Amino acid sequence: MKTKLDEEELDVLQSHNNNQLKISKTRKIDLQNAVKSAKDTIERKAELSIRISEKDLRNLKLKELEIGIPHQNIVSALIHKYLEDKIDLTI
């Protein structure tokens, strides 16, 4: 069964077929928020508390000043690289 479209519906259909429809600003914002929310969920950070020697912490903080990256990020990057088998650990 074929549905008869009114004038407004025909206009919308024609605009769609001619790629003339644009996403509204609120729709763009909704899409941006949804993408951000998804990324935040995937990249959610968790806290980890560890005990290390004062000497190691002091040297880590010196390395932070030397390379300009916070020491928490250095530790996080090391753990990530180890878990991705990009570096070896010898104990």
GROMACS elastic network, one bead per residue, 0.5 to 0.9 nm:
[ bonds ]
;  ai    aj funct       b0    kb
    5     8     6  0.79521   500
    5     9     6  0.56513   500
    5    10     6  0.59666   500
    6     9     6  0.53476   500
    6    10     6  0.61802   500
    6    11     6  0.86775   500
    7    10     6  0.51313   500
    7    11     6  0.62008   500
    7    12     6  0.87645   500
    8    11     6  0.50523   500
    8    12     6  0.63032   500
    8    13     6  0.86444   500
    9    12     6  0.50932   500
    9    13     6  0.61024   500
    9    14     6  0.85257   500
   10    13     6  0.50114   500
   10    14     6  0.60291   500
   10    15     6  0.85144   500
   11    14     6  0.51289   500
   11    15     6  0.61379   500
   11    16     6  0.85573   500
   12    15     6  0.50787   500
   12    16     6  0.60990   500
   12    17     6  0.86098   500
   12    21     6  0.80956   500
   13    16     6  0.50347   500
   13    17     6  0.61414   500
   13    18     6  0.86056   500
   14    17     6  0.50747   500
   14    18     6  0.61760   500
   14    19     6  0.86074   500
   14    20     6  0.84750   500
   15    18     6  0.51135   500
   15    19     6  0.61291   500
   15    21     6  0.59042   500
   16    19     6  0.50719   500
   16    20     6  0.59307   500
   16    21     6  0.56666   500
   17    20     6  0.76645   500
   17    21     6  0.88640   500
   18    21     6  0.81261   500
   19    22     6  0.82714   500
   23    26     6  0.82615   500
   23    27     6  0.61690   500
   23    28     6  0.64087   500
   24    27     6  0.51267   500
   24    28     6  0.62536   500
   24    29     6  0.86853   500
   25    28     6  0.50313   500
   25    29     6  0.61910   500
   25    30     6  0.85653   500
   26    29     6  0.50154   500
   26    30     6  0.60799   500
   26    31     6  0.85638   500
   27    31     6  0.61207   500
   27    32     6  0.85387   500
   28    31     6  0.50654   500
   28    32     6  0.61040   500
   28    33     6  0.85447   500
   29    33     6  0.60443   500
   29    34     6  0.85030   500
   30    33     6  0.51144   500
   30    34     6  0.61281   500
   30    35     6  0.86525   500
   31    34     6  0.50623   500
   31    35     6  0.61918   500
   31    36     6  0.85805   500
   32    35     6  0.51730   500
   32    36     6  0.61351   500
   32    37     6  0.85335   500
   33    36     6  0.50514   500
   33    37     6  0.60008   500
   33    38     6  0.85452   500
   34    37     6  0.50633   500
   34    38     6  0.61619   500
   34    39     6  0.86284   500
   35    38     6  0.51342   500
   35    39     6  0.61981   500
   35    40     6  0.85605   500
   36    39     6  0.51082   500
   36    40     6  0.60201   500
   36    41     6  0.85312   500
   37    40     6  0.50610   500
   37    41     6  0.61568   500
   37    42     6  0.86772   500
   38    41     6  0.51287   500
   38    42     6  0.62986   500
   38    43     6  0.85895   500
   39    42     6  0.50952   500
   39    43     6  0.59250   500
   39    44     6  0.81786   500
   40    43     6  0.50759   500
   40    44     6  0.55134   500
   40    45     6  0.88131   500
   41    44     6  0.52444   500
   52    55     6  0.82528   500
   52    56     6  0.64919   500
   52    57     6  0.66306   500
   53    56     6  0.52400   500
   53    57     6  0.63206   500
   53    58     6  0.86080   500
   54    57     6  0.50795   500
   54    58     6  0.60303   500
   54    59     6  0.85504   500
   55    58     6  0.50922   500
   55    59     6  0.61606   500
   55    60     6  0.84913   500
   56    59     6  0.50768   500
   56    60     6  0.59672   500
   56    61     6  0.85500   500
   57    61     6  0.61301   500
   57    62     6  0.85552   500
   57    71     6  0.87564   500
   58    61     6  0.51594   500
   58    62     6  0.62508   500
   58    63     6  0.86966   500
   59    63     6  0.61820   500
   59    64     6  0.85563   500
   60    63     6  0.50161   500
   60    64     6  0.62079   500
   60    65     6  0.88248   500
   60    71     6  0.61686   500
   60    74     6  0.83712   500
   60    75     6  0.88337   500
   61    65     6  0.64079   500
   61    66     6  0.86020   500
   61    70     6  0.79249   500
   61    71     6  0.59788   500
   62    65     6  0.51733   500
   62    66     6  0.61610   500
   62    67     6  0.87851   500
   62    71     6  0.88715   500
   63    67     6  0.61284   500
   63    68     6  0.79846   500
   63    69     6  0.82383   500
   63    70     6  0.89147   500
   63    71     6  0.76002   500
   63    74     6  0.89051   500
   64    67     6  0.55544   500
   64    68     6  0.54051   500
   64    69     6  0.51877   500
   64    70     6  0.53997   500
   64    71     6  0.52912   500
   64    72     6  0.89912   500
   64    74     6  0.77629   500
   65    68     6  0.51734   500
   65    69     6  0.72309   500
   65    70     6  0.79901   500
   65    71     6  0.87877   500
   66    69     6  0.82706   500
   67    70     6  0.87718   500
   69    72     6  0.83809   500
   69    73     6  0.66511   500
   69    74     6  0.68268   500
   70    73     6  0.53855   500
   70    74     6  0.65568   500
   71    75     6  0.63086   500
   71    76     6  0.85506   500
   72    75     6  0.52471   500
   72    76     6  0.61174   500
   72    77     6  0.85910   500
   73    77     6  0.59706   500
   73    78     6  0.84895   500
   74    77     6  0.51650   500
   74    78     6  0.62088   500
   74    79     6  0.87015   500
   75    78     6  0.51123   500
   75    79     6  0.62341   500
   75    80     6  0.85845   500
   76    79     6  0.52100   500
   76    80     6  0.61210   500
   76    81     6  0.86158   500
   77    80     6  0.50335   500
   77    81     6  0.60408   500
   77    82     6  0.84921   500
   78    81     6  0.51874   500
   78    82     6  0.61192   500
   78    83     6  0.86029   500
   78    87     6  0.81680   500
   79    82     6  0.51339   500
   79    83     6  0.61629   500
   79    84     6  0.86075   500
   80    83     6  0.51583   500
   80    84     6  0.61691   500
   80    85     6  0.86877   500
   80    86     6  0.86291   500
   81    84     6  0.50663   500
   81    85     6  0.62575   500
   81    86     6  0.50685   500
   81    87     6  0.59531   500
   81    88     6  0.89227   500
   82    85     6  0.50893   500
   82    86     6  0.57605   500
   82    87     6  0.50817   500
   82    88     6  0.64453   500
   82    89     6  0.73549   500
   83    86     6  0.75543   500
   83    87     6  0.83290   500
   84    87     6  0.79401   500
   85    88     6  0.69106   500
